[in-house]
Amino acid sequence: MGVEQLDDCVILTHPSNEFTSVKILHYGATVLSWKVNGQEKLWLSEKAHLDGSKAVRGGIPLVFPVFGKKTEGATATLPQHGFARNNIWEFLGQISANPPTIQYGLGPENLSEETRAQWPHDFTLLFTVVLEEDKLTTSLEVQNNELEGSWDFNALFHTYFRVNDITKVKVHGLTGVSAYDQLTQKSYSETKNDGIIFTEEYDRIYNGTGPNDISITDDCKTLITIESNNINDTVVWNPWIKKSDGMADFSPKDGWKKMVCVERGSVVDWVNLKAGSTWEGSQIFKACL
Ligand SMILES: O=P(O)(O)OC[C@H]1O[C@H](O)[C@H](O)[C@@H](O)[C@@H]1O
């Protein structure tokens, strides 16, 4: 019960329900599992690398300071989705007993020289995880520790939700929102007012979702609702057959049927953070089934 520290991860168990827990890998401060009363809510590939050799395929990888891969600008030499998801974070301990809350930190001192050279800024990231009986809150705080100037960043929670049948899944709350389809490279305004459905590979960025509540239904039953604070965008992704087949760490091969990524973050416009300032964004998942 409480917080169990293992060599490579931490398991937080809810004080009033031993079947409700969250597991976080030190590598990437990646949430690997969130169970509510014994039911797993996140999807994790059976071939996800958990040894620090590659960003985890599943759970909640953290994207910072860039979403995707930029070909120009200050983040051009960084790998896809930045460095937060593929470095070992420092476990800072339990910061509150009720609701049980733990925190991780990452700063330049935790990065390799090569990564520090690729993004030579003084920063602190604080990742906080709060486990309630039917809720999981994850927050990312970004601090600019420099004395002058400013820098830009993207930040995103790349959450892989577990679903029963992707062909029956709908994502609600995005009607009327500006969308960009990364596959066709076309922008449009989302007109589907009964939820987004999945019939093929899906990779779209919704801009300006603001505090809109998003929910995921599976066969008309609500699985999860997502609230957020200070988060502007939502990426919705399912790799479908061909793309998942091409990912060596994606298993089982028909795992795309059992997952959907609904990723909350600020990725369309850079967040500009001045020296001495702090930005914080958070998301709150409520499990409904
Ligand atoms: O394979 P990864 O680097 O983890 O990226 C996985 C996916 O992340 C996001 O959802 C992007 O919108 C996709 O374009 C990308 O394929």
The ligand as an SDF file (V2000), in Angstrom:
LIG
                    3D

 16 16  0  0  0  0  0  0  0  0999 V2000
    6.2110    6.8530  -32.9140 O   0  0  0  0  0  0  0  0  0  0  0  0
    6.1450    8.0640  -32.0160 P   0  0  0  0  0  0  0  0  0  0  0  0
    7.3460    8.9620  -32.1720 O   0  0  0  0  0  0  0  0  0  0  0  0
    5.9170    7.6860  -30.5860 O   0  0  0  0  0  0  0  0  0  0  0  0
    4.8850    8.9080  -32.4720 O   0  0  0  0  0  0  0  0  0  0  0  0
    3.6170    8.3560  -32.4610 C   0  0  0  0  0  0  0  0  0  0  0  0
    2.5870    9.3600  -32.9730 C   0  0  0  0  0  0  0  0  0  0  0  0
    2.5620   10.4600  -32.0990 O   0  0  0  0  0  0  0  0  0  0  0  0
    1.5270   11.4380  -32.3750 C   0  0  0  0  0  0  0  0  0  0  0  0
    0.2890   10.9170  -32.1220 O   0  0  0  0  0  0  0  0  0  0  0  0
    1.6460   11.9560  -33.7830 C   0  0  0  0  0  0  0  0  0  0  0  0
    0.5120   12.7440  -34.1210 O   0  0  0  0  0  0  0  0  0  0  0  0
    1.7860   10.8390  -34.7830 C   0  0  0  0  0  0  0  0  0  0  0  0
    2.0980   11.4000  -36.0580 O   0  0  0  0  0  0  0  0  0  0  0  0
    2.8820    9.8710  -34.3720 C   0  0  0  0  0  0  0  0  0  0  0  0
    2.9530    8.8300  -35.3040 O   0  0  0  0  0  0  0  0  0  0  0  0
  1  2  2  0
  2  3  1  0
  2  4  1  0
  2  5  1  0
  5  6  1  0
  6  7  1  0
  7  8  1  0
  7 15  1  0
  8  9  1  0
  9 10  1  0
  9 11  1  0
 11 12  1  0
 11 13  1  0
 13 14  1  0
 13 15  1  0
 15 16  1  0
M  END
$$$$
